[in-house]
Amino acid sequence: MKLKTFTKGIASVVTIVPRKREPVKFIQQMPLVTRKRTDREAIWGDFCTVGDDLRKARKRYDETENPLR
């Protein structure tokens, strides 16, 4: 075992300072979205999505048999 490897291993166990971050290999950065939505469009889109989800959940709830009703 090389002394350099040994000291690096011991230092990683003993020290409380985090290791130096190495750049990640073999992962490509995803391209950014070319068309950006305004805040108003984003909020309205999220609002519509939540509304659709609630409608679907309500429909599934109404279709299930519930003995407590």
Beta strands, then each sheet from edge to edge (+ up, - down):
end
